Amino acid sequence: MRLPRSLAFGIALSALVAAAGLAAPALAASATMRGEVMPPGFGRLSLTFDEPTPTRIRVSNGVLVVAFGTSVKVDVARIARELPTYVSIARVDPDGRGLRLALTRPYRANLIEAGERAFIDLLPANWQGLVPGPPPEVLADMSERLRVAEAKAREAARAAEQSRWALGLRSASLPTLERLIFDVTPETNLKPDLANGELTLTFDRPMTVDPAAIRNALPDGIALRGQETTAGATMLALKVPKDWQVRSFRDEDGLLLDLLKPAPPPAVALPEPPAPAPEPATATAAAAPPPAGAPSTDTPPAPTQAQTATAAAAPAAAVTPPVADPDPQPVKITANGTKLDFRFPRRTGAAGFVEGREPRGQGRAGPAAPRRTAAHPPLRRRHHLDARLRRTGRQAGPTAGADPDE
């Protein structure tokens, strides 16, 4: 079956286009090549690319091999005419990635790269001294490019710094901790590192830091030692007391950092001194003596409630001072048959004595000697009895036959 003529022509054209596409390198760089003899006595090949292209050279068996990093379209037909003393023939590799130049004699090759330009110097084998440098105009052009690049870099850095978030700080003091509140973007994270009183805070975002504002916001006892901002982080170095602890968390106010103070030692409770015992009221003189003829009783009056409470509050070791003796009062003596009744105005120690009694059967002639009764005791014995009773603090009730002077 024969194909129509138009269809056969279309198939043939497509095959030619495909073959041309396979043969030509895709997106090949363009370059121009010139040859020039330099006054010092060496030949120079100048390559100018439309974009920077890596270039390597080597000399092997009298052939200069030039290799490119990518495919390059270059015309080498004029090189043999421009440098006939150095190059006899030149050709391009089929893939466009290299050149091969046959040298007329042994030469040393030196490569100089300057942006999108490359210079290959062919030096005599006996060349001495420094190798040649690039042309002055190339050096000037490279210097200007460097200056412009640096200016653009500074402008970009200023723009990036102006767009950075400014790190803000507030603080709050509590009895048990110091709280630092950092104003950062919601996606910023904080990593604290505390070691031996040195606290390093690392934020995972570059931010603008004002050291003076940070120092003014820090509470007492915490100092800013340094700060650093890199392309991907912001760091603060703080000095804190060695025995403090740290914890961090996030809330609606931002990133919070708590510096925990050590707990104070428990207070020692000192015992309260005992309350001083109330001084007992000084006993005053006894109540007015009872009227004459009033009956006397040996039972002392019952203590009142106030006296009981006072006695209970007083320490057991307290000793009641002796009561001062009231002035002497008259003693009422009455006789009832063979009985004498002595009525004393106060509690009085008393005793009765008999003197001058003779043994039975040995009385002298005449009437018996009168006997001295307790109503008239000897003065010496009466004073001795009173002193003994005062030393011992004893008191006795009224007794019949007691000394009326007591």
C-alpha positions in Angstrom: 0.0 0.0 0.0 1.5 3.3 -1.0 1.2 6.3 1.3 -0.1 9.6 0.0 2.7 12.0 -1.1 1.7 14.7 1.5 1.7 12.2 4.4 5.1 10.9 3.4 6.5 14.4 3.2 5.2 15.2 6.7 6.8 12.1 8.2 10.1 12.9 6.6 10.1 16.5 7.9 9.3 15.3 11.4 12.2 12.9 11.4 14.6 15.7 10.2 13.4 18.0 13.0 13.9 15.3 15.6 17.3 14.5 14.3 18.3 18.1 14.4 17.0 18.4 18.0 19.0 15.4 19.1 22.2 16.6 17.4 22.1 20.2 18.8 22.8 20.6 22.5 19.8 22.0 24.4 20.2 25.5 25.9 23.9 25.7 24.9 25.9 28.8 26.0 27.4 31.0 23.5 31.0 32.2 23.5 33.3 34.2 21.3 37.0 33.4 21.0 39.8 35.7 20.0 43.6 35.3 19.8 46.2 37.9 20.5 50.0 38.1 20.8 51.0 40.0 24.0 54.1 42.2 24.0 55.9 40.3 26.8 56.2 37.4 24.4 53.3 35.1 25.0 50.0 34.3 23.2 46.6 34.9 24.8 43.2 33.3 24.0 40.2 35.3 25.2 36.9 33.6 25.7 33.7 35.7 26.4 30.6 33.8 27.5 27.1 35.0 27.6 26.9 33.6 31.2 29.6 32.5 33.7 30.9 29.1 32.6 33.3 26.9 34.5 36.5 26.3 32.4 39.4 23.9 32.9 42.6 23.5 30.7 45.5 21.0 30.4 48.3 20.4 27.9 48.8 16.8 26.8 51.3 15.7 24.0 51.4 19.2 22.4 47.6 19.5 22.5 45.8 22.2 24.5 42.5 20.7 25.8 39.9 23.2 27.1 36.9 21.7 29.0 33.6 23.6 29.8 31.1 22.9 32.5 28.3 23.1 29.9 27.9 22.9 26.1 29.2 26.0 24.4 28.8 27.2 20.9 32.1 28.8 19.8 33.7 29.5 16.5 37.4 28.5 16.4 38.0 29.0 12.7 40.0 32.2 13.2 42.3 31.1 16.0 44.9 29.5 13.7 45.0 32.7 11.7 45.2 35.0 14.8 47.9 33.0 16.5 49.8 31.1 13.8 53.0 31.0 15.9 51.1 29.2 18.8 48.2 27.2 17.2 48.3 25.2 14.1 44.7 23.8 14.2 41.6 24.0 16.5 38.4 22.1 16.6 35.3 21.7 18.9 34.2 18.5 20.5 31.0 17.0 19.1 29.1 17.6 22.4 30.3 21.2 22.6 31.9 20.7 26.0 35.5 21.2 25.0 38.1 22.5 22.5 41.3 20.9 21.2 44.1 23.1 19.9 47.3 21.7 18.4 50.3 23.7 19.5 53.2 24.5 17.2 55.7 23.9 20.1 55.7 23.0 23.8 54.1 25.8 25.8 53.0 26.3 29.4 49.3 27.1 29.7 47.8 29.4 32.4 44.1 30.0 33.0 42.6 33.3 34.4 38.8 33.4 35.1 37.0 36.7 35.6 33.3 36.4 35.7 31.9 35.4 32.3 35.4 35.9 30.8 38.3 33.5 30.6 41.9 34.1 29.5 44.3 31.3 28.4 47.9 32.4 28.2 50.4 30.3 26.2 53.8 30.9 27.9 57.2 29.7 26.5 58.7 26.7 28.3 61.5 28.9 29.7 59.2 31.6 31.1 60.4 33.0 34.4 58.9 35.3 36.9 55.2 36.0 37.8 52.5 34.8 35.4 50.6 37.5 33.7 47.4 38.9 35.2 44.1 39.9 33.6 43.9 43.1 31.5 43.5 46.3 33.5 40.0 47.0 32.0 38.9 43.6 33.3 40.2 44.4 36.8 38.4 47.7 36.8 35.2 46.1 35.6 35.4 43.4 38.3 36.1 46.0 41.0 33.0 48.0 40.0 30.9 44.8 40.0 32.2 44.0 43.5 31.3 47.5 44.8 27.8 47.3 43.4 27.3 43.8 44.8 28.4 45.0 48.3 26.0 47.9 48.1 23.1 45.7 47.2 24.0 43.3 50.0 24.0 46.1 52.5 20.7 47.4 51.3 19.2 43.9 51.5 20.5 43.5 55.0 19.0 46.8 56.1 15.7 45.9 54.6 15.7 42.5 56.3 16.6 44.1 59.6 13.8 46.7 59.3 11.3 43.8 58.6 12.5 41.9 61.7 10.3 41.7 64.8 11.5 43.9 67.7 12.0 41.8 70.8 10.0 43.3 73.7 10.4 42.5 77.4 8.3 43.1 80.5 8.9 41.8 84.0 6.8 41.2 87.2 8.1 40.5 90.7 6.4 38.1 93.0 7.5 36.9 96.5 8.6 33.5 95.1 9.7 34.3 91.6 10.7 36.9 89.0 8.6 36.6 85.7 10.0 37.8 82.3 7.3 38.3 79.6 8.8 38.4 76.0 6.7 40.0 73.2 7.4 37.7 70.2 5.6 36.4 67.2 3.2 33.4 67.8 5.5 31.0 65.9 8.6 31.9 67.9 9.9 29.2 70.3 12.2 29.7 73.3 14.9 27.4 74.6 16.4 28.3 78.0 19.7 26.9 79.3 20.7 27.6 82.9 24.1 26.5 84.2 26.0 27.9 87.2 24.1 31.2 87.2 24.5 31.7 83.5 21.1 31.7 81.6 21.2 31.5 77.8 17.9 32.2 76.0 17.7 31.1 72.4 14.8 32.2 70.2 14.4 30.4 66.9 13.7 33.6 64.9 16.0 36.6 64.1 14.7 39.6 65.9 15.9 43.2 66.6 17.2 43.6 70.1 17.6 46.9 71.9 20.1 46.2 74.7 19.3 49.3 76.7 15.6 48.5 76.7 16.2 45.0 77.8 18.5 46.1 80.7 15.8 48.6 81.9 13.1 45.9 81.8 15.1 43.3 83.8 14.3 43.1 87.5 16.8 43.5 90.3 19.4 40.7 90.6 19.3 39.9 86.9 21.8 41.4 84.4 22.2 41.3 80.6 25.6 39.8 79.8 25.3 39.9 76.0 23.1 39.4 72.9 23.5 38.1 69.4 21.3 37.9 66.3 22.1 35.5 63.5 20.3 34.6 60.3 18.1 32.1 62.0 18.2 32.8 65.8 18.4 35.4 68.5 20.3 34.8 71.8 20.3 36.6 75.1 22.9 35.9 77.9 21.7 36.7 81.4 23.3 36.6 84.8 21.1 35.2 87.6 21.7 34.1 91.2 23.2 30.5 91.3 20.4 29.0 93.4 17.5 30.1 91.2 15.6 27.7 88.9 13.9 28.4 85.6 10.8 27.3 83.7 9.1 28.6 80.5 5.7 28.4 78.9 3.5 30.3 76.5 0.2 32.1 77.0 -1.8 34.9 75.3 0.7 37.5 76.5 3.7 35.8 74.7 6.5 33.7 76.0 6.8 33.6 79.8 10.0 32.8 81.7 9.8 32.2 85.5 12.9 32.5 87.6 12.1 30.6 90.8 13.6 31.9 94.0 14.7 29.4 96.7 12.3 28.8 99.5 13.2 30.6 102.7 14.1 28.5 105.7 11.3 27.8 108.1 11.0 30.3 110.9 12.0 29.1 114.4 9.2 29.6 116.9 10.7 30.8 120.2 8.7 29.9 123.4 7.0 32.8 125.0 8.3 33.8 128.4 6.0 32.9 131.2 3.8 35.7 132.4 5.0 37.2 135.6 3.1 36.1 138.7 0.8 38.9 140.0 2.1 40.3 143.2 -0.1 39.3 146.1 -1.8 42.2 147.7 -0.1 43.3 150.9 -2.2 42.2 153.8 -3.5 45.1 155.6 -4.4 45.4 159.1 -7.0 42.9 160.3 -10.6 44.0 160.1 -11.8 46.0 163.0 -11.9 44.0 166.1 -15.2 42.3 166.8 -17.4 44.1 169.4 -17.0 43.1 173.0 -18.9 40.0 173.8 -19.1 38.7 170.2 -18.5 35.0 170.0 -15.2 33.8 168.6 -14.7 30.9 166.2 -11.6 28.8 165.4 -12.6 28.3 161.8 -11.1 31.0 159.4 -13.4 32.7 157.0 -13.9 30.9 153.6 -11.8 32.5 150.8 -13.7 34.4 148.1 -13.7 33.4 144.4 -11.2 36.2 143.5 -8.8 35.0 146.2 -9.1 31.4 144.8 -8.3 32.5 141.2 -5.3 34.6 142.4 -3.9 31.7 144.4 -4.3 29.3 141.4 -2.5 31.7 139.0 0.5 32.2 141.3 3.4 29.8 140.8 3.8 27.0 143.2 7.2 28.2 144.1 5.9 31.7 145.2 6.1 32.2 148.9 3.6 34.5 150.6 5.4 37.2 152.5 4.7 37.3 156.3 1.9 39.4 157.4 2.8 42.4 159.5 1.6 42.3 163.2 -1.2 44.7 164.0 -0.9 46.9 167.0 -1.6 45.2 170.4 -5.2 45.2 171.5 -6.6 44.6 175.0 -7.6 41.0 176.0 -10.9 40.5 177.7 -10.7 38.0 180.6 -13.9 36.6 182.3 -14.2 34.2 185.2 -16.9 31.5 185.3 -16.6 29.6 188.6 -13.2 27.9 188.4 -12.8 28.7 184.7 -11.0 31.7 183.2 -11.9 32.8 179.7 -9.4 34.8 177.6 -10.8 36.5 174.5 -7.9 37.6 172.1 -8.7 40.1 169.2 -6.6 38.0 166.8 -5.1 34.5 166.5 -2.5 34.1 169.2 -0.3 31.4 170.3 -0.6 30.8 174.1 0.4 28.4 176.8 -0.2 28.1 180.6 2.5 27.5 183.2 2.6 26.8 187.0 5.5 27.9 189.3 6.5 27.2 192.9 4.8 23.8 193.3 6.4 21.7 196.0 6.6 17.9 195.9 3.9 16.1 197.8 4.7 15.6 201.5 7.7 18.0 201.5 5.8 21.3 202.0 7.1 23.7 204.6 5.2 24.7 207.7 2.6 27.2 207.4 0.3 27.8 204.5 1.4 26.5 201.1 3.2 28.9 198.8 0.9 30.5 196.3 1.0 29.0 192.7 1.5 31.3 189.7 -1.1 30.6 187.0 -0.9 31.1 183.3 -2.5 34.4 183.7 0.8 35.7 185.1 3.6 33.7 183.3 7.1 34.7 183.8 8.3 37.5 181.4 11.3 35.5 180.2 9.2 32.4 179.2 6.5 34.6 177.6 9.0 36.3 175.2 10.7 33.0 174.4 7.3 31.5 173.3 6.4 34.5 171.2 9.7 34.5 169.3 9.5 30.7 168.6 6.0 31.0 167.2 7.1 33.8 164.9 10.0 31.9 163.5 7.9 28.9 162.7 5.0 30.9 161.3 2.5 28.9 163.4 -0.6 30.3 164.8 -2.9 28.9 167.4 -6.4 29.6 168.3 -7.4 31.2 171.6 -6.7 28.9 174.4 -7.9 29.1 178.0 -5.2 30.1 180.3 -3.2 31.9 177.6 -1.0 34.9 178.3 -3.1 38.0 178.4 -0.3 40.2 177.1 0.0 38.1 173.9 
